[in-house]
């Protein structure tokens, strides 16, 4: 139960709990904005602390039933992601639908449960499901493995066909170290900096409302506690205007407003996509019912399932010549009316899908005819090697590389620009003080030392304020018993890295040297930090760019004369992509768990179990699809595999098609400038009108049939969320049903194809 908001005792106890070197009694005497407000703030911090402790102590944080349901949902998502990944390279964790399905299942059987299904238990369901579902991408089964299995040339020691056992060992080898490495990052990006992680926050809001917690704003309460304590301790030393300029404040979650009564509420902009709709309620519409969401999910699932089964018997439906037969036959301008791709477009949103449409127009409407007419690519248009289909991939690849280098470079430079002067001044003060003292060091544990005599405490007034703020701000987190100890993290990280090295060496033998494996893992860990930060701030984990940067780095390490250079380059990129993906995936789940008070330790173990099962299942599903269908072929063109392979060839000095490098260089320069402008214009109205490099590139290397369907979905999203100003949870549920319907029924189509059931 929360302490009395009028109690001075709660205020002093809150401050005494923080790790500070200053007397709490002295702080309580310091002036604040308002005595009543100070008392309210103190009790709010204590209430947040109690909320976290009570939630983490629930036995439902880790249960066998939720783990099994999460695994079952994850297997469905895994099939779906493998299917769509081999077709277009698109993969989604689908944690929000997983939470909704888990809630519906346990709600249905609630009368037979010995103990209730709680929000923290639902957090475990979506954590396990997401871990299983993303393994097709994390283990390279939508890009790297098809490239090794089907695209690698004999002179590159390919194609490389691996048995199922080695595929499983490879998957298990690379699926753990990123999860373990994410644990220490949690303290910084979620607890201290409180990055938004919009998908994780939105999932937490949905879970809270599903379980009847949408009105009491418990989700936001302990988030606000840190903001309250920070404001209190900061006001001791400086004015509010100076407080707003501290580095900690600049990275805080600013979207937790007070309502008219002064209570806290979650930020609606984390769920809604319309930035202007600030007055809408958070999370799901209060008038909505979970049954209506399940009904919508089931209807969408059924429509997509019927279409999928129909498309097996009438495969011509995949390529409708909506622009006429000549454009369809000669230039591949068709429409695939798949409900699943419409659903993908809904999730992507209007800006991304329209940028993809721009890429399709430029690539397939301009560059493809130009390359064909000038005989730069004189083969059939749909040929990856001699046709314009393969020629324009080089242009799209240059755009992706330019976008990745500029975006990730900004993630490195920005902290230096923001905090560099403060770091430099802090270091200069330390060195200056030590020089004055003749290089002697002051004993840290001396109780006689005053603040002014300690070399680490000599700084300007603003710096002193920042230091005191950092020391006296209680970092609200789960109880220590529910956190992973640092020594356990270190041991697990060493073991997971050792297992990764051993597994890769067993699978590929001497073809990849030990130093290359260690270097790839080191780059994966380093780049995953940037990936996690990017995901926390923008909801996008740039795993594609991270893998491309790793491939570029390995081009400088492995000489092109090495007969295994292309293969090593591919594997290095896959390792870095897996590490960044796993770290980002767990961080989204940990954000949702933190907002709901779930045990981080339980989530970590759930992620480990899901990753292990997902690694095995994704290897088996990949083996099933590639053994029944022709790859690459009509059903699975594996465009992502070609992007991986062409990148490896490019950075290792392999030849490019005629005139490809000139156009690729020009496109890369243009999008380097556009990406820089997009970064510069964040928050401004004109930024959305600048095309994003990754989206344009995806529209180029995928045939127009997929892009057109996704554009329809993006327009549906725009109509619902922007034009009608409605909260977007219903369309996300709709999209999830459309995707899962085709993904799951593709298993039936797989069985029909393996039995050689004829088409109509």
N, C-alpha and C positions, 0 to 999 in steps of 0.2 A: 504494500500500500504506500502511496506517495506521502512524504512528510508534509506537515502543514506549511503552506506557502507563507504564512506570517511568522514563522519561527526563525529567530536569529540563530538557534542552535543548529538547524539544518544547514544554514549558510556557512557557519564555521566548520562543521564537519565536512562539508564539500571541499572547502579549501584545504583542509588538513589531509585529505586523501590524495591530493596532487603531489607529484614528486618535485618539491621545491626546496631551495636552500634558505628561504626567507621565512620569517616568523608569520604564521597565519593570523595571529592576533593583531599584528601591525597592519596586515592587509584589510582586516575587517574595519579598521578605523579610517582607512583611506576614503576620500570622497568619491562618490559615485553620482550618476545622473540623478538618481532619485532613490531614497531609502526604500520605498515600497517596491520599486522595480528591482532593486538589488536583492531583496528578500525573495521575490518571486523567481528571480533568475537562479538563486542558489538552490531553491527547492526543485526547480526544473532540472538542474544538473543531477541532483541526487535521485530524482525520479527516473531520469534516463539511465543512471547507473543501476538502479534496482531492476528496471525493465530488462536490461541486457542480462543481468545475473539470473533473473527468474526464467527468462526464455531459454538461456543456455543450459539450465539445470533440468529442463524437461526430458523425460525418458524417451520421448518421441523424436528427439534429434537424430537418432540413428536406430532404425528398426529393420528387421528382415523383410517385412511386408512391403515397406516403401522402397527398399533396395530392389526387390524383385520386380515390382511394378515399374520402377524407373528403368530397369534393364529391358523389360518387355517393350515399353514405349520407345526406348532408345534403339532397339533392334529394328522397329518399324521405320524410324527416322533414318537409320543406317542404310536400309534397303533403298529408301527414297533418295538419299543423298548420293549413293553410288550410281543409281539410275540417271539422275539429272547431271551428276558430275561427269559421267562419261559422255553425256550428250553435249553439254555446254560448259562444264566446269563450275556450275553454280552449286553451292552447298550452304545449308543453314542449320544452326543448332536447334532452333524451334523450341526454346525453353518455355516460352509463354504457353504455347499449345500443350506442351508436356505437363505443365502445372494444371492447366484446365482439365485435361484428360484424367490426370491422377485424382484431382478433386472429384470429378464426376464418378469415377469408379468407386472411391471410398464412400462417397455420399450415397450411392446406390445400395451399398451393402452395410450402411451404418448401423442398422439394427443388429447385425451379427458381429460387430466389433467389440472386443473386450475393453478397449480404451479408444478415445476419440482421435480422429485424424486432424492434426493441428497445422497451423501455418509453417512451423519449423520443420515438420515432417514433409510438407509439400515442397519445401526448399530442397530437401534431400532428393525427392522424386525428380525434380527438374535438373538438379545437378548431375545425377547419375544418367538420366536420359540424354542430356546434352553431351556428356562425355562420350557415351556410346555413339551418338548420332554423328559427331564431327570426325570420327576416326577415318572415314574414307578420304577426307582431305588431309588430315594430320599424318596419315601413313603413306600418302603419296599415290593412292589408288585412282585418282582422277587425272593425274598429270605425269608424275615421274615414272611410275611403274609401267603405264602403257608406252611411254617413250622408250624405256629400256627393253620392254618385251616385243615391241612391234616396229619401232622407228630406227633403232640403232643399226648402223650399217656393219657389214662384215669387217671392213677395215678398221672399225671402231670397237672390235671385239663383240659385236652384236649380231643379231638380236639375242637378248639375254632372257632365256626362259627359266623361271624359278619354280620349283615344286611348291605345293601348298605348305609344307612344313617350313621351308625357308622363308616364304612370304609371312607366315605367322611370326617366326623368330625376328624378322626384320621389323614387323609392326610393333611387337612387344619391346624391341630394343630402343625405339625412338619415341615411345609414347609416355615415358615417365619423367624424364629429367626436366622438361618444361613445367610440369605440374609441381614438382618439388621446388623449383626455382621461384615459382610464383608466390610461395608462402612468405618469404621475407619481404617481398615487394608489397604485400597487403598492408603492412604497418605504415608504409610511407604514403601510398597513393589513396588508400581508403580511409585510414584512421587519421592521419595527420593532414594530408592535403585535401582529403574528401573530394576526390574527383567524381564526376557525376555518374559515369558508366550508365548512360541512358537506358539501355536495354535491361540491365540488371535492376535499375530503379523501377522501370515500368513493370517488370515481372513481379517485383515485391509489392507494388501497388495493387496489381491484379490479385495476387494471392491474398493480400490483406482484405480486400473487398469480398472475395469469394468466401472467406472464413468469417465475414461479419465484422471486420475491423476498420471499415472505411470512415466511420464518423469520429472516432476518438483520436485520430492522427498519431497513433503510437509510432508509426513508421518514422515520422519526422521528429518526434520528441527527443530522442537521444542524439539525432543529428544536430538539433538546435542547442543541446546542452553544451557542446564544444564551442559553438559560436557565442553562447552566453558567457561562459567562463573566459573566453578570449577577450570579449569586450570589457568584462569587469577588470581583469588584470591589466589590460592595456590602458584603461582610463586612469590608473594610478599614476602613470608616468607622463602621459602626453594627452593632447586634446584628441577629440574624435577625428578631426581632419587628418592628423598624422597617423592615426590608427589605420585608416583606410589605405595607407600607402605601404603597409608592411607586406613582405613577400608571402607570408602565410595567408593574409587576407585576400590577396589577389587570386589565389588558387582555390579559395573556399567555394562551397556551393552557395551561390547567391540566390537561388530560387526557392527559399523557404520563407514565404512572407507571413506576416501576421494578418489575421482577419480583423473585423471590426471590434470583436470582443477581446482582442489581444492574444488569443490562443494561436498555436502554430498549425500550419497546414502544409501538406506536401505541394511541391511545385507542379502545376498542371502542364507546363511546357515540356516536362520529361516524358509525358505520355502523348500529348497532342503534338502534331507536327506544325500546326499553324502558330507562328510566333506572336501573332497579334491577338490571339484568343486567350487573354489572361484571366478572364472572369469565369471560365468554365470550371466545374468541379474536378478534383483530381481523380485519376483512376477511371474505373468503370462508371457509367451513368448510374446514379443512385436508384433510378426506377427500373433498371435492368435486373434480370434474374439469371442465376447461373444456368437454369434450365434452358432459357432462350439462347444462351451462348452455345450450349451443347447441341441444341436443335439446329442452330445455324451451321455448326461444325459438321454435324451428321449429314445434313442436306447437301452441303458443298462437297463432302466426301463422296456421297452417292452419285452426284452429277459427274464428278471427275472419274469415278470408278467405271460408270457406264460408258463414258467416252473412251476410256482406256481399253476396255474390252472390245468395244466397237472398232477401234482403230487397229486392233490386231487383225480382224477379219477384213477390214477395208483400209489397208495401209495408205491408200491414195489420199486419205483425209489429212495426212501429215503435210501435204504440199498442195495447197489450194492456189490455183493461178489467178489471184484476185486482180492482177494488173494485165492479164492477157497471156496467152500461151507463148508468144515470142519472148517476152521478158522472163517468163518462168523457165522456159527451156534453154534459152541462150545465156541468161544472166542470173538465174537462180532467185529471181524475185517472186517468192511464194509466201503463203501464210500458213503457219502451223497453229490451228485454232485450239491448241491444248489448254484446257482450263488451268492446268498446273502452271504453265508459263504466264498466264494472266495473273495467277496468284503470286508468282514471283515478282511480277511488275508492281503489284499492289504493295508488297513489302519493300521493294526498292524505292518506290516513290516517284513522283512525276519528274523531278529534276534529273535523277539518274537515268531514267528510261528515255527521256527526251535527248539527253546527251548520247545515249547509246544509239538512238535513231539517227542522230547527226553522224555518228561514226559509220553506220550502215550506208547512209546516203553518200558520204564522201568515199568510203571504201568500195562499195558495190555499185554505186551509181556513177562515180567519176573515175576512180583509180583503176578499177577492174577493166572497164571498156578501154581506157587509155593504154594500159599495159598490153591488152590483147591486140589493139589496133596497131600499136608501135612494135609489136612482136618482141616486147621485153619478156613476155610470158606467152609463148605461142601455142601451148598445149590446151587441152580442154579446160574450160573455166573452173570446173569442180576438182581439178587435179592439184594436190598439195605440192607436188614437186615441179611440174612444168607449167601449170596453169596459173591464172591470175589469182586464184584462191590462195595459193601459197605465196605469191608475190606480195600481196597486200599485208600478209602477216608480218613481214619485215617492217613495214611502216608502222603497224600497230605496236609492234615490239619496241620500236624506238620511242614511241609516245609513252608507253608504259615505263620504260627506263628513265626517261626525262622526268616524268611525274614522280617516280619513286625517289630519284636522287634529290630533287628539289624538296619534296615533302619531308623525307627523313633527314635531310641536311638541316632543314629548319628546326626539326625537333632537337637537333644537337646544338644549333647556334642560339636558339631562343633563350634557354636558361642562362647562357653566358651573357647575352645582351641584357636580360632582366636583372640578374643577380651578380654579374661579374664585377661591377664597380663596388658593390658592398663587400664581396669576398676579398677584393683587392685591398680595400680600406681596412678591413678586419685584419688581414695578414700583415699589412704595413704597420698597424698599431701594435701588433704582437712583437714584430721584429724591432720596432722602435723602442718599445718598453724594455725588451731584453738587452738591447744595445746600451740603454741608459744604466741598466743594472749590471753591466759588465758580463753579460751572457749567462748570469746565474739563473737558476730556476727556483721558483717559490714552491714550497711543499703544499700539495693540494689539500692534504688532510688537516692542515693547521687551523685550529679554531680561533687563533689570535689574528689571522689575516683578515683585513677588511676588504671590502669590495674594491676599493681604489688601489690596494697594493697588489692585487693578484693580476699577473700579466694577461690572463685570459679574460679579465673583466674590465680592462681599460679600453674604453671605446667612447664614441660620441653618445649624446643623449638618446638619439633615435636608436642607435645600436643597443644601448642598454635596455631600452624599452622592448626591443625585439627579443633580447636574451631573456629578460624577466618574463615576457609574455610566453616564451617557449617553455621556461622552467615551471611557471605556475599554472599553465593551462592544463587541466586534467584531460588526458586523452581517453575518451570513453571507449571502452572495448569490452569484449567478453572476459569473464574471469580467467585468470591464468591457467586454471585447470583445463580449460577448453581451448587453449592455444597450443600450437605445436612448439615444443621447446627448441631453442636454437641449436642445441647439440644434436637433437634428433634430425632437424632439417639438414645440418651439415653431413651427418652420417648417411642419410638417405640420398642426398645429392651426390656424394662420392660413389655410393653403390649404384645409383641409376646411371651415372656417367660411365662407370666401369662396365655395367651390363650393356650399355649402348655400344661401347667400343667392341666388346666381345662379340655381341650379336652381329654387328656389321662385318667384323672380320671373319666370322664363321660363314656368313651368307656369301660374301664376295671374295673372300680369300685375300691373296696378295695383290689383287688388282687395285685395291685402294690402300695406301700406306697408313700406318698408325698416326703419323703426324698430321695427315690430312683429316683424319677423323677427329682428332683432338682440336684441330683448328676450326673445323666446322661447328663443333659443339661450343667452342669459345665464342665464335661469332653469333651463334644462335642465342646464347645467354645475353650477350651484349645488346644485340638488336631487339631481343624480346623486351628489354626495358623500354626502348622507344615505342615498340608496338603496344605495350600495356598503357603507356602514357597517352598515346594517340587514341586508343580505344576508350580510355577514361574520359577524354575531353570531347571526342567527336563521334564515338560509338562505332568507329571503323578501325579494325585491326589491319594494318597494311602488310599482311603476310606475303602477298604477291611481290610487293616492292622489296621486302626483306630478303626473300629468296633470290631475287634478281641481283641485289647488291652483293649477296654472298657469291653468286656465280661470277660476278665481275671481280671480286676479290680473289677468287680461286684461279681466275685467268692469269693473274700476276704471279701466282705461286706454282702452279702446275704448268710446265712448258707444253706448248702445242705439239711438240714432237713426241710426247708421251702417247703411246697407242691407246691408253685408257683415259686420256684427258677429258673427253666428252662425258664418259660415264662418271668419272670422279666429280666433274662439275655438276652433273645432275644430282648425284647423291648428296653433295655438300649443300646444294640449295634445298633439297628435301629435308635435311636435318634441321636447317635453320628455320624453315617454314613450320615444321612440326613443333619446335620449341616455342616459337612465338605464338602459334595457334593455341597450344595447350595452356600457356601462361595467361593469354587473354581470355580464353574460355573460362578458366577457373576464376579469374578476377571478376568477371561479370556475375558469376554465381555467388562469389564471396560478398559482392556489393549487395545483392539481394538478401543474402543471409544476414549481413550486418544490419540492414534496415529492419529486418524482422526479428533480430536477436538470436538467430540460429548459431549453433556451435560451429566455429571454424574448423575444429578438429574433425567433427563428424562430416562436414562437407569435403574436407581433404580426403578422408578415407573413402567417401562415396565417389569422388572424382577418380581416385586410384582404381577402385573396383570397376567403374564404368570404362575407364581407359583400357584396362586389361581385357575386359570382355569385348569392348568395341574393336580392339586390335585383332582379336581372333575372328570375330564375326565379319568385319570388313574384308579381311583377307579371303574368307570363304565366299562372301558375296561377290567379290571381284573375280574370283576364280570361276564362279558359276556363270556370270554374265559373259566373260571372255571365252568360255568354252562353248557356250550355246550360240552366241552371236558373232558375226564377223566384226573384228576390230582391227583397224578402223573400217567402218562400213556405213551403210545407210542409216541404221538405227543409232549407232554410236560412232560419231565422227572424231571423238576425242580431240577437240581443238586445243584444249589446254596442254595436252601432251605435245602437240606441234609447237606451241609457244615455248615450252620448256626446252624442247630439242633444238629449236632454232636459236634460242638464247645461248645455249651451250656451244653451238657451232659458231655463233657470232663472236662470242668473247674468246673462243679458242682459235680464232683466225681462219675459220673455214670460209670458203667462197660464198658470195652472195649472188643472187640472180642479177642479170644485166639491169643497170640503172636503179637497182633497189637501194643501194647505199646512199645515192644522192637524195632520193626522195625521203628515205628514212632520216637522214641527217637534217634535212629541212623541217620535217614534221617534228623531230625531237627538239629543235631549237624553238619552234613556234610554241610548243606546249611547255617547254621550260619557262618561257616568259608568261604564258597563261597561268601556269601553276603558281608562279611567284605572285602574280596579280591576285589570284584567288586567296592566297595566304594573306596578302596585304589587305584585301577587302573583306575579311571576315566580319560579319555583323552589318555589312552595308548592303543596300538594296541591289546594287549592280553585280554583286558577286555571283548570284544564282544564274546570271546570264552568261557567265564565262564557262565554257565546257570543261568538265573534269577529264583529265587525261585517261585514267583507268576506264571510265565509262565509255569514252569514245573508242578506246582500243578494243574493249570487249565487243562493241557494236561492229567493229571492223572484222575481227577474226571469227565471229559467229555469223552464219548465213542469215539473211534478212528474215527468214521465216520465224526464227525464235525472237528476234528483236521486235518485230511488229507485234507479236502477241504480248510481249512484256510492256510495250508502249501502251497497249490497250489497258493493261492493268494499272500502269502509272496514271493514266487519265481517270480511271475509276477512283483511285486514291485521291487525286486532285479534286474531283467532283464532290466526294464525300467530306473530306477533311478541310479543304480550303474554300470551295464554293458554297457548300451547305453549312460550313462551320460546325461540324459534328465531331465528337471525339472518335478516335480511329480504332478503338478496340474491336468493334464489330467487323470492320473490313479486314483487320488482321486475323481474326478468327475465321472469316470467310476464306481468306487466302490460304491459311493453314490447312483447312479442309480440302481445298482444291489441290494443294500440293501433296498431301498425304494420301488422297484418294488415288491419284495416278501412281504415286510411288509404291503403295502397297499392292495395287492391282497389277503392277508390272511383274510381280512375282508369279501371278497366274499366267500372264503372257509368256513369262520365261518357261513355265511348265509346258504350255501349249507349243512353244517353239521347240523345246527339247523333244517333244513327242512328234514333231513334224506335222502338226495339225495344219492343213492347207488354208491359205487365205481365200477369200471369195473372189 
